[in-house]
Amino acid sequence: MRLQFAPYVLKFKQPAGTSRGVLLEKITCFIRIFDENDPSQFGIGEAAIFPGLSPEADDRFFYKLMELQANVRIGKATDLTKFPSLQSGFEQAIRDFTGGCHGIYFNSPFILGQAGIEINGLVWMGSFEEMIDRIEEKLTAGFHCIKLKIGAIDWRKEVDMIQYIRDRYDRKQLEIRVDANGGFTMDNAIPRLHRLHELGVHSIEQPIKAGTPELMRFLCEVSPLPIALDEELIGKFTTEEKRSMLDTIHPAYIVIKPSLTGGFSGAEEWISLAKEREIGWWITSSLESNIGLNALAQWVATLGTTMPQGLGTGALFTNNAESPIHMMGDRLYYNPDLHLDRNWLNGLDWRE
């Protein structure tokens, strides 16, 4: 067996505001594996590394990738425990290859076009006017759950924005989730959580920065608003670390990003541990291209989810791969008559 990789820079259609600044582009890395006797048939995956979040977002990533290449050639296992995006991409490539190299990672009614996945409509940070316009777009498109990135504009304006939504749609009509990305402090977190609860918000992701579990536990105990952990999951590599974090903080929800938590296998362990503790969960993408999003959506479709998931739509980038995944209303669907463009993939800068 052989493994090749192709670094790729995704270009945003418009600047994407986050709590870590404005993104204009994002690097990713495609991985393909094949039998050297027939290189035309290959399994494809995406190691969606995320600078500033991925534990391996430094020179170690490419050293580990070269180690993985060498080990695949000789049939030796590679420890990818501390390289979650690489673990994710490698798992995808293996599943595609063993499934016949057709871009089918998981079998379910989803890949037959018979079932969809309900997702939340993500509203990126921006000015008050920009965010209101983006909210209107999501509502017009038919979303019943929206997720607002907060922390970029004045808190009062963010409250006004949520109040604007609630004046038009009550809790039964529209679910509102917010993501603070650690933007609150212990000085302002509690009154803000109470205010968001009054506004009928469903939950908040990561109100304070990750890394202070006792403070987060206190917030989870006193908050009237359910708290979901996001960044807090990153860097927890062992089962014991995961158990300890969940038992210490015991959040209402966890938000699982396979590219940041060890691929499908790592994500499934988080789900199992959460279920044991009666902690809710949902899956979120992390700015993958359509390659990773396709694999991720196929996996989510097998989980029997009952609440909106945080998957992307593939519409953020100008230079994305073509994909069988498409939107209808607030659901992702798979078109079985379309496939990943292998010619586009062959044209990438593959290295070995």
C-alpha positions as CSV (number, residue, x, y, z in Angstrom):
1,M,0.0,0.0,0.0
2,R,1.1,3.6,-0.6
3,L,0.0,6.9,0.9
4,Q,0.2,10.3,-0.7
5,F,-0.8,13.7,0.6
6,A,-1.7,17.1,-0.9
7,P,-1.7,20.3,1.1
8,Y,-4.5,22.6,-0.1
9,V,-5.5,26.2,0.8
10,L,-9.2,26.8,0.9
11,K,-10.3,30.3,0.0
12,F,-13.3,31.9,1.8
13,K,-16.0,33.5,-0.4
14,Q,-16.2,36.3,2.2
15,P,-14.2,37.1,5.3
16,A,-15.3,34.7,8.1
17,G,-15.3,36.4,11.5
18,T,-14.3,34.3,14.5
19,S,-13.3,34.9,18.1
20,R,-9.7,34.4,16.9
21,G,-9.9,37.0,14.2
22,V,-11.1,37.1,10.6
23,L,-10.3,34.2,8.3
24,L,-9.7,34.7,4.6
25,E,-8.3,31.2,3.9
26,K,-7.7,27.9,5.7
27,I,-5.1,25.2,5.0
28,T,-6.2,21.6,4.8
29,C,-4.5,18.4,3.7
30,F,-5.9,15.6,1.6
31,I,-4.8,12.0,2.0
32,R,-5.1,9.2,-0.5
33,I,-4.1,5.5,-0.2
34,F,-3.9,3.0,-3.0
35,D,-2.4,-0.3,-4.1
36,E,0.8,0.4,-6.0
37,N,-0.3,-2.0,-8.6
38,D,-3.4,0.1,-9.4
39,P,-2.8,3.8,-8.5
40,S,-6.0,4.9,-10.3
41,Q,-8.1,3.4,-7.6
42,F,-7.6,5.3,-4.3
43,G,-9.3,6.0,-1.1
44,I,-9.6,9.7,-0.2
45,G,-9.7,11.5,3.1
46,E,-9.1,14.9,4.6
47,A,-6.9,15.9,7.5
48,A,-8.7,19.2,8.3
49,I,-6.0,20.7,10.4
50,F,-7.1,23.9,12.2
51,P,-4.4,26.4,13.1
52,G,-4.9,27.7,16.6
53,L,-7.1,24.7,17.6
54,S,-5.7,21.5,16.3
55,P,-3.2,20.0,18.8
56,E,-0.8,19.1,16.0
57,A,-1.0,22.4,14.1
58,D,2.8,22.9,13.9
59,D,5.8,21.2,12.3
60,R,5.0,17.9,14.0
61,F,2.1,17.4,11.7
62,F,4.2,16.8,8.6
63,Y,6.8,14.8,10.4
64,K,4.0,12.5,11.6
65,L,2.6,12.4,8.1
66,M,5.9,11.3,6.7
67,E,6.1,8.6,9.4
68,L,2.6,7.5,8.5
69,Q,3.6,7.3,4.8
70,A,6.6,5.1,5.6
71,N,4.6,2.8,7.9
72,V,1.8,2.4,5.3
73,R,4.4,1.2,2.8
74,I,5.7,-1.5,5.1
75,G,2.3,-2.4,6.7
76,K,3.2,-1.0,10.2
77,A,0.7,0.7,12.5
78,T,1.2,4.3,13.4
79,D,0.2,5.9,16.7
80,L,-1.9,8.9,15.7
81,T,-3.4,9.4,19.2
82,K,-2.1,13.0,19.5
83,F,-2.8,13.9,15.9
84,P,-6.6,14.0,15.6
85,S,-7.0,15.6,12.2
86,L,-4.5,13.1,10.7
87,Q,-6.3,10.3,12.4
88,S,-9.6,11.5,11.0
89,G,-8.2,11.9,7.4
90,F,-6.5,8.5,7.5
91,E,-9.7,6.8,8.8
92,Q,-11.6,8.3,5.9
93,A,-9.1,7.2,3.3
94,I,-9.1,3.7,4.6
95,R,-12.9,3.5,4.7
96,D,-13.2,4.8,1.1
97,F,-10.5,2.4,-0.2
98,T,-12.0,-0.7,1.5
99,G,-15.5,0.4,0.3
100,G,-14.3,0.3,-3.4
101,C,-13.1,3.9,-3.9
102,H,-16.5,5.3,-4.7
103,G,-16.7,7.9,-2.0
104,I,-19.0,5.7,0.1
105,Y,-17.8,5.7,3.7
106,F,-20.9,4.5,5.5
107,N,-24.0,2.7,4.2
108,S,-27.3,4.0,5.3
109,P,-30.6,5.4,3.7
110,F,-28.7,8.7,3.5
111,I,-26.4,7.7,0.7
112,L,-29.5,6.5,-1.3
113,G,-31.0,9.9,-1.0
114,Q,-33.8,8.6,1.2
115,A,-33.0,10.5,4.4
116,G,-31.6,13.9,5.3
117,I,-29.7,15.3,8.3
118,E,-31.2,18.3,10.1
119,I,-28.5,21.0,10.8
120,N,-28.4,24.3,12.4
121,G,-27.9,27.5,10.4
122,L,-24.6,29.0,11.4
123,V,-24.5,32.8,11.5
124,W,-20.9,34.1,11.4
125,M,-19.7,37.0,13.4
126,G,-20.0,40.5,11.9
127,S,-21.5,43.9,12.5
128,F,-25.0,44.1,13.9
129,E,-26.5,44.8,10.5
130,E,-24.5,42.0,8.8
131,M,-25.6,39.4,11.4
132,I,-29.2,40.4,11.1
133,D,-29.0,40.0,7.3
134,R,-27.4,36.6,7.7
135,I,-30.1,35.6,10.2
136,E,-32.8,36.6,7.8
137,E,-31.2,34.5,5.1
138,K,-31.2,31.4,7.3
139,L,-34.8,31.9,8.3
140,T,-35.9,32.4,4.7
141,A,-34.0,29.2,3.8
142,G,-36.2,27.3,6.3
143,F,-33.9,26.7,9.2
144,H,-35.6,25.9,12.5
145,C,-32.4,26.1,14.5
146,I,-29.7,28.8,14.2
147,K,-26.3,29.1,15.9
148,L,-25.0,32.5,16.5
149,K,-21.3,33.2,17.0
150,I,-21.1,35.9,19.7
151,G,-18.3,37.9,21.2
152,A,-17.3,40.0,18.2
153,I,-19.6,43.0,18.7
154,D,-20.9,44.9,21.8
155,W,-22.7,42.6,24.2
156,R,-25.7,44.9,24.3
157,K,-26.0,44.7,20.5
158,E,-25.8,41.0,20.7
159,V,-28.7,41.0,23.2
160,D,-30.6,43.3,20.9
161,M,-30.0,40.9,18.0
162,I,-31.3,37.9,19.9
163,Q,-34.3,39.9,21.1
164,Y,-35.0,40.9,17.5
165,I,-35.2,37.2,16.6
166,R,-37.4,36.3,19.6
167,D,-39.8,39.2,18.9
168,R,-40.5,37.4,15.6
169,Y,-40.1,33.7,16.5
170,D,-40.9,32.0,19.8
171,R,-39.0,29.0,21.2
172,K,-41.3,26.5,19.6
173,Q,-40.8,28.0,16.2
174,L,-37.0,28.6,16.4
175,E,-34.2,27.1,18.5
176,I,-31.3,29.5,19.1
177,R,-27.9,28.3,20.1
178,V,-25.0,30.6,20.8
179,D,-21.2,30.0,20.8
180,A,-19.0,32.3,22.9
181,N,-15.7,30.5,22.0
182,G,-14.5,31.3,25.5
183,G,-15.3,35.0,25.2
184,F,-16.9,35.5,28.6
185,T,-15.0,36.1,31.9
186,M,-16.0,34.9,35.4
187,D,-16.8,38.6,36.1
188,N,-19.6,38.8,33.5
189,A,-20.5,35.2,32.7
190,I,-23.2,34.6,35.2
191,P,-25.4,37.7,34.5
192,R,-24.9,37.0,30.7
193,L,-26.0,33.4,31.1
194,H,-29.1,34.6,33.0
195,R,-29.9,37.1,30.2
196,L,-29.5,34.6,27.5
197,H,-31.8,32.2,29.4
198,E,-34.4,34.9,29.6
199,L,-34.2,35.3,25.8
200,G,-35.1,31.7,25.3
201,V,-31.7,30.6,24.1
202,H,-31.3,26.8,23.9
203,S,-27.7,26.5,25.0
204,I,-24.3,28.2,25.0
205,E,-21.0,26.6,23.8
206,Q,-17.8,27.3,25.8
207,P,-18.7,30.5,27.7
208,I,-15.2,30.8,29.2
209,K,-11.9,29.6,27.9
210,A,-11.0,26.0,28.1
211,G,-8.5,24.8,30.7
212,T,-10.1,25.9,34.0
213,P,-12.3,22.8,34.7
214,E,-13.3,23.9,38.3
215,L,-14.5,27.3,37.1
216,M,-16.4,25.6,34.2
217,R,-17.9,23.1,36.7
218,F,-19.1,26.0,38.9
219,L,-20.7,27.7,35.9
220,C,-22.5,24.5,34.8
221,E,-23.9,24.1,38.4
222,V,-25.2,27.7,38.7
223,S,-26.2,28.5,35.1
224,P,-29.9,28.5,34.2
225,L,-28.8,28.1,30.6
226,P,-27.4,24.6,29.5
227,I,-23.7,24.8,28.8
228,A,-22.1,22.8,26.0
229,L,-18.3,22.1,26.0
230,D,-16.4,22.5,22.7
231,E,-12.8,23.5,23.0
232,E,-12.6,21.8,26.4
233,L,-12.6,18.4,24.5
234,I,-9.5,19.2,22.5
235,G,-6.3,17.7,23.7
236,K,-8.0,15.0,25.8
237,F,-6.3,11.9,24.2
238,T,-6.8,9.1,26.6
239,T,-10.1,7.5,27.9
240,E,-9.1,8.4,31.4
241,E,-8.6,12.1,30.5
242,K,-12.0,12.2,28.8
243,R,-13.8,10.5,31.7
244,S,-12.1,12.8,34.2
245,M,-13.1,16.0,32.3
246,L,-16.7,14.9,32.0
247,D,-17.0,13.8,35.6
248,T,-15.4,17.0,36.8
249,I,-17.4,19.5,34.8
250,H,-20.6,17.4,33.9
251,P,-21.9,19.7,31.2
252,A,-25.4,19.6,29.7
253,Y,-23.9,18.9,26.3
254,I,-20.6,18.2,24.5
255,V,-19.9,19.4,20.9
256,I,-17.8,16.8,19.1
257,K,-15.6,17.8,16.1
258,P,-14.1,14.6,14.7
259,S,-11.2,16.5,13.1
260,L,-10.2,17.8,16.5
261,T,-11.1,14.8,18.7
262,G,-9.6,11.8,16.8
263,G,-11.7,11.0,13.8
264,F,-14.7,8.6,13.9
265,S,-13.2,6.3,16.5
266,G,-12.3,9.2,18.9
267,A,-15.7,10.8,18.4
268,E,-17.5,7.5,19.0
269,E,-15.7,7.2,22.3
270,W,-16.9,10.7,23.4
271,I,-20.4,9.7,22.5
272,S,-20.3,6.5,24.5
273,L,-18.9,8.3,27.5
274,A,-21.5,11.1,27.3
275,K,-24.3,8.6,27.0
276,E,-23.1,6.8,30.1
277,R,-23.4,10.1,32.0
278,E,-26.6,11.2,30.4
279,I,-24.9,14.2,28.8
280,G,-26.3,15.3,25.5
281,W,-24.2,15.8,22.4
282,W,-24.1,16.8,18.8
283,I,-21.5,16.7,16.0
284,T,-20.0,19.7,14.4
285,S,-17.7,20.1,11.4
286,S,-14.6,22.3,11.6
287,L,-14.3,24.0,8.2
288,E,-13.6,20.9,6.2
289,S,-13.7,21.0,2.4
290,N,-16.4,18.9,0.7
291,I,-14.1,15.9,0.9
292,G,-14.2,15.8,4.7
293,L,-17.8,17.0,4.9
294,N,-19.0,14.2,2.7
295,A,-17.4,11.6,4.9
296,L,-18.6,13.3,8.1
297,A,-22.2,13.6,6.9
298,Q,-22.3,9.9,5.9
299,W,-21.1,9.0,9.4
300,V,-23.5,11.3,11.2
301,A,-26.4,9.7,9.2
302,T,-25.7,6.4,11.0
303,L,-25.9,7.8,14.5
304,G,-29.7,8.1,14.9
305,T,-29.5,11.7,16.0
306,T,-32.7,13.5,17.1
307,M,-31.5,17.1,17.3
308,P,-30.0,19.5,14.7
309,Q,-26.3,18.8,14.0
310,G,-23.6,21.4,13.4
311,L,-22.5,20.3,9.9
312,G,-21.3,22.7,7.3
313,T,-22.9,23.0,3.9
314,G,-19.8,23.2,1.7
315,A,-20.8,26.7,0.6
316,L,-18.0,28.7,2.4
317,F,-15.2,28.3,-0.1
318,T,-14.6,29.5,-3.7
319,N,-12.3,26.6,-4.6
320,N,-14.1,23.6,-3.0
321,A,-14.4,20.2,-4.5
322,E,-17.7,19.2,-6.1
323,S,-19.8,17.0,-3.9
324,P,-22.9,14.8,-3.8
325,I,-23.9,16.6,-0.6
326,H,-26.5,19.4,-1.0
327,M,-29.0,21.4,1.0
328,M,-32.8,21.3,0.9
329,G,-34.3,23.6,3.5
330,D,-32.5,22.9,6.8
331,R,-31.4,19.4,5.9
332,L,-28.3,17.9,4.2
333,Y,-29.0,15.3,1.5
334,Y,-26.8,13.0,-0.6
335,N,-27.4,12.7,-4.3
336,P,-26.5,9.1,-5.3
337,D,-26.2,10.2,-8.9
338,L,-23.2,12.4,-8.1
339,H,-19.8,11.4,-7.0
340,L,-16.6,13.1,-5.8
341,D,-14.7,14.4,-8.9
342,R,-11.7,12.1,-9.1
343,N,-10.2,14.1,-12.0
344,W,-10.2,17.2,-9.7
345,L,-8.5,15.2,-7.0
346,N,-5.9,13.8,-9.5
347,G,-5.0,17.4,-10.4
348,L,-3.9,18.2,-6.9
349,D,-0.2,18.5,-5.8
350,W,0.3,15.0,-4.5
351,R,3.5,14.3,-2.6
352,E,5.2,11.2,-1.3
